Amino acid sequence: MSRPETTAPPELFYNESEARKYDSSSRMIKIQEEITTRAMEMLGLPNRPCYILDIGCGSGLSGQVLEEAGHYWVGCDISSSMLSVAAEQDSDTGDLCHADMGQGLPFRPATFDGIVSISAIQWLCYSNAADQDPKLRLNRFFSSLYTVMKRDAKAVLQFYPETPEQAVLIAQCASRVGFSGGIVVDYPNSSKAKKHYLCLSFERSYHVPRALTGAETMSVASGGAMSMAGSAAASAVGTFDALAAASGNVSVLGRERDEKTRRMTKNGRKALRKKHSVEWVRHKKEQMRGRGKAVKNDSKYTGRKRPTPF
Amino acid sequence: MRLVTHNLLRCNIRGLTEEQGYPLRIQADKVETIPAPFNGDLLQGMVRKMSWQGLQSALRDLGVMEEWRAMEGFPETPSDEFLQQLHHVLFEVHVQDGTLVCPTTGRSFPVKDGIPNMLLHEDEV
């Protein structure tokens, strides 16, 4: 099943029928509630009613959790169908706003005590028009986020990165505008339960919350020069620390993928599609071996272009 | 859209400074009053955060709370009556249909079914 983000822009993908799913599917409702509750736990809000911004509020599921916790919230979303469903709730303490987060957040400076976002910000990484540059949108989003948060506020943004590189891109953008923080990965060894939370703060000394089920934390660098870390995690919990920029390769402890799994990822399959490429030749040789045929061993010459034509 | 939300909204067209684009003028076509439970803690928190200037502008546009026109800011020790009235204007008055107008650029943002549309055109970003 392809990701929603590669299917259509969010204002079209989240049409009426999709919006209804969020309203009626008990599984979806339960998942969204769980994620929101976890995000609120990580926010660590004081024990009084606060002003919260819910970015990509969708059908208002997360808003309900905020309301039940006694907070006033403003939710913004780009899809009018989703907002219509959210409006049906007639929330006592929440209001809705039709806006595109990639254009910046239309609020006064230093307004919010906390920010949550559930499964939304990865949409910024996909451009749906020739003039929509993901990096620009990410930058606009994070700069405006920086502005509208109060100085003691935090942001917890749960998102679904398509690749580790995308997660790094998002986190780096956040750090570049001045935030401290990092990405917390809950249940990193389960493909279904795995959740990424980008936790942001203004405090230099901020430590991101501990991930669930012995999960490690991925931390990302702030500003200046990137230093290479062999693997992510343990070294710097809570500070933005360099991660894999140079090699373009992000390793997550305990998730070393074997040859077969790597080939079956999207980029792996793309390489396989090119007939007679090195990857294709290796794949074919492996296939033949599986069928029990006699196949020469692989070497550095496997699949290489020959110097002279046969 | 409650007035408490209107108090937070500003026009974020490119090129405006942080003080500009606020407060948005309200041209209301449909205003509703929907009762909401009084929450003293929430209200106290709001008073610290809100812009009195923004609130006055909204009340003037809607033509309500004339008696507050002369007040310079939130009272130091608000009376219970004041808090009740504040709760009413902030949380119970809903602008359902209308337009929000940026005081700096004149750009209008429509409000439909209580939801303001703050989407910008590509050349405004």
Chai-1 contact restraints between the chains, C-beta under 6 A:
chainA,res_idxA,chainB,res_idxB,connection_type,confidence,min_distance_angstrom,max_distance_angstrom,comment,restraint_id
A,R48,B,D41,contact,1.0,0.0,6.0,A-B,restraint_1
A,P49,B,D41,contact,1.0,0.0,6.0,A-B,restraint_2
A,P49,B,L42,contact,1.0,0.0,6.0,A-B,restraint_3
A,P49,B,G45,contact,1.0,0.0,6.0,A-B,restraint_4
A,Y72,B,L42,contact,1.0,0.0,6.0,A-B,restraint_5
A,V74,B,T5,contact,1.0,0.0,6.0,A-B,restraint_6
A,L83,B,I115,contact,1.0,0.0,6.0,A-B,restraint_7
A,D92,B,A36,contact,1.0,0.0,6.0,A-B,restraint_8
A,D95,B,M1,contact,1.0,0.0,6.0,A-B,restraint_9
A,D95,B,R2,contact,1.0,0.0,6.0,A-B,restraint_10
A,D95,B,T5,contact,1.0,0.0,6.0,A-B,restraint_11
A,L96,B,I115,contact,1.0,0.0,6.0,A-B,restraint_12
A,C97,B,P116,contact,1.0,0.0,6.0,A-B,restraint_13
A,C97,B,M118,contact,1.0,0.0,6.0,A-B,restraint_14
A,H98,B,I115,contact,1.0,0.0,6.0,A-B,restraint_15
A,H98,B,N117,contact,1.0,0.0,6.0,A-B,restraint_16
A,A99,B,M118,contact,1.0,0.0,6.0,A-B,restraint_17
A,D100,B,L119,contact,1.0,0.0,6.0,A-B,restraint_18
A,Q103,B,L120,contact,1.0,0.0,6.0,A-B,restraint_19
A,Q103,B,V125,contact,1.0,0.0,6.0,A-B,restraint_20
A,G104,B,N12,contact,1.0,0.0,6.0,A-B,restraint_21
A,P106,B,L9,contact,1.0,0.0,6.0,A-B,restraint_22
A,P106,B,R10,contact,1.0,0.0,6.0,A-B,restraint_23
A,P106,B,N12,contact,1.0,0.0,6.0,A-B,restraint_24
A,P106,B,M118,contact,1.0,0.0,6.0,A-B,restraint_25
A,F107,B,L8,contact,1.0,0.0,6.0,A-B,restraint_26
A,R108,B,L8,contact,1.0,0.0,6.0,A-B,restraint_27
A,R108,B,R10,contact,1.0,0.0,6.0,A-B,restraint_28
A,P109,B,E18,contact,1.0,0.0,6.0,A-B,restraint_29
A,T111,B,L8,contact,1.0,0.0,6.0,A-B,restraint_30
A,D131,B,E122,contact,1.0,0.0,6.0,A-B,restraint_31
